[in-house]
Amino acid sequence: MFEEQVSKLYEYLRLRTSPVGVKLSKDAEELLKHGKRPRQKATVCQLTSQARIWGRVLAATLDDLICARGATAIGFRDYPEDIASGERDYNRHFGTVEAGRLSISKVPKIETRKYSAILVAPLTRMPVEPDLVLVVGDSAQMLRLVQGILWRDEEEGRLYFGSNGTQGVCADAIANAMITGRPSMGIPCYGARMFGGYKDDELVMAIPLKFFDATVEGLMESHKVGGMVYPIVTQGIDVTPYHPAALYVIQPEVKK
């Protein structure tokens, strides 16, 4: 499944880790048939990294998750009261309880108990049709991915991202993409880096399946006809730009 598209992503983005399929379901019993449960309690970001780095096909319910923030973001439960109130993050993420409460209230969060199980797998090993595709890369790779997404997007013409410095994978990427139906990028948070192995230079993009084929096509087409390629070749910060200067220079006035 998706072998051709994944091959193109590796070709045009030089990815270091596998794109990951994500499926959320209310029917935990059915979803658990398709993957192994994690060996011990884990975070959502750990599950995604086990899939993208180690190639594991994993299915999990609330009983398998240890991170209340991640479990809440994907709709398995409510926040504990001390997180929702801002108290837990006081003098950690935020300087006042109210700042924490306000910020947490704005974090993307799927409706509570809408889902009860999650399945993650390398996209080429995904046993069911995914809701989302997660792609992890550096800022230049994300730039190209955005260009691929927008190549034929005639509805919005722009992607919008948000962050409060927490829940970058589970909420800003996965939950927001599920809620909006649009691709959503996240900055991996402390937990994603400490526990999920996300590197300093990595960002994560969640792409709803309906956008995926068009995104791959957009990458290919912009690479071929627009000269937008990765890795990006630098020209020097004190050199007058040449090709593809037509994209950037002030156009000369038309002589009458």
N, C-alpha and C positions, 0 to 999 in steps of 0.2 A: 504494500500500500504506500503510495506517494513516493516511490523510488525515484521517478524522473524529476519531480519537483525538488526533492532533497538534493539530488545530484546537481541541479542547477544552482541551488543556494550555496553549496560548497564551491562550485565553480566561480560564481560571481561575487561571493562575499568572503571566501577563504575562511569559513567558520572553523573555530577550534573545537566546538562541541556540537552534538547532534541537536537539530530542532526536535522539540518535544510536543507530542499531542496531549491535550488535557480534555478529559470528559468528566462532567459533573452529572450526578443522577440522584433522584429521589429513591430509586429502587436499589438499595445497597446490596441486597442478596444477589441480584442479577449482575451488578457491576463487579462484585467480588469474584465472580466466576472467571473473569478475564485477566486477573493479575494476582501476584503474590502480595500478601500483606507485609508491611515493613517488619524487619526483625525485632525492632523495639520502637518505642514511641518516638515520633519524629516531628519536625516542622514541615509545613507545606514547601518551603524553599529547599529543604533537604531532599524531599521526594523528587522535586524537579531536577535537582543536580544528580541524584542517583540515576535518573533516567538519561539525562543528557551526557553525563560523563561515563557512567558504568554500563549503560544500556539496559537497565532494569525495567521491567514492566510491573508496576506497583498499583495496588488498589488499597484504599484506606477509608476508614470511617472515623467518627469522632473519637472512638476508643483508641485509635492508633496515633492521634495527634496530641502533642504536648503544648503547642503554642496557641494560647487563647485568641491572640490577635488574628492569626492565620485562619483558625477554625471559624471565627466570626466573619471574617472577610468573605469566605466562600459559602457562607450561609448555613453552617452546621449548628451554630449556637449564638447566644447573645454575648456581648462583652461582660466580663466580671464587673461588678459595680465600681470597684476602685479604678478600673481602666476608664470606664465610661464617664466617671466623675472628674477625671484628670488627676486624681490623687496619686496613682501609682507612678505617673510620669513627672510629678512635681520634683524639681531639683535633679531630674535625670534628663528628660527631653525638653522640659519647659520650666521657665522661671516662676510661674504661678500656677495654681491649680486651675484657675479659670482659663488660662491660655491652653492648658492641656485638654480641658473639657471641650473647649471650642474646636480645637484642632482635630481631636478624635471624632467629634460629631460630623466632620466633613470628610472623613476617610471613606472611600468607596466600600460599600458593604452590601452583599447580596441579601435579599430578604431572608430573615431568620427561619431556618428549617425548610427552606425551599429545596435544599439538597441534603443528602445524608452520606454520600460516598463520592470519592474522587478516584479517577484512574489516570495515571501518567505513564508514558512510554516514549522511547525514541519513535519519531514519526513513522519510520519505515517498519516498525514492529507493532504499531498501534493495532490492537485486535478489534476495535470498534471505531465507528466514525467519531472523530474528536469534535468538541465544541470550538476549541482554540488550538492554535499552533504557537508555541513559545520559541522565540529565536533570541539567543544571547550573543552579544558582540560588543565591540568597542564603539566609540562615538562615530567614527567614520563609517563603520559597517551599518550602524543605525541610520546615518544620513542616507546611505544608498537604499536602505530598506524603506525609509519614508518616501524617497523618490519613486521606488517601485510601487508602493501602495497608492500614491497619488497620480501615477502615470495616466490612468484613464478615469480617475474619480471626478465625476461631474456633478456630484451632490454637495459635498462639503468643501473640497479643495484645500483642506488643511487638517492637520491633526493637532489635538490639544492634549497636553499632559499636565499632571499636577503631582505635588509631593508635599508631605509634611515631615520628611526625614525618617519615617517609619513605614513598614508594610509595603515595601517597594515591589515585591514579586506577587504576594498573595492578593493585595488590594489594588495598588495602582496599575498593575498589569492585568492579572487574571480577573479580579472582580469587576474592575472598571470596563474591561472589554465585554464581559458577560452582560453587564447592566446596559451599556450604551449600544452594543452591537457594532462598535467601531474598534479598529486597532488602537491599542493603548500601550504606551511605554512607561516603564518604571525604573527608578534608580534603586538598585538593591540596597536594602537597609543594613543596619548593624547585624541583625540576626541572620540575614541572607549571607553576609560575608563571614560572620563568626561560625555559623553552623552549616550553611549551605554551600560554602566553598566558592562563592562568587568573588571574582577578582576585582582589584581596585579600578581597572579600566573597563569593567563590564556593565552594560545596560541590558535590559530585557524588554522585548516587544511581544505582546500578546495579540495575535491576529485571528479574528473570527474566521471560521472555515470558509464562509462565503466570500471573503476577500483573498483567500490564499492563492488560488490559481492566477488571479489577475495581478497579484503582487509579484509572483515569480515572472510572469510575462512582462510586467513593467520593468523589472530588473534587467531582463534580457534585452528588451527593446531599447531602453535608455543606454545600455552598455554599447549596443551596436550602432545606433544612429546618432546618439548625443555625445558620445565620447566620455560619458560619466562612468569611470571605472574604479575598481578597488583592487589593490592599494592606490591611493591618490598620490600622483606625482607632484612634488613641490617644485616651485620655480624660484624661490628666494624672496625675502621680504623687502629687498631694496632693488628689485629688478622690475622694469616696466612689463606688465603682463603681456604675453603673446598667447597663441592658441590655448584654450578657446576664448580668446578675448572678446569675441562678438557677444558673449553672454554677459559681459560685465562693463565694457567701456562705454563712455558717453558717445552716442552716435554723432557723427559729423552733420552739420546742417546741410540741408539740401540746397544746392545752388540754383537760383532762379535764372 
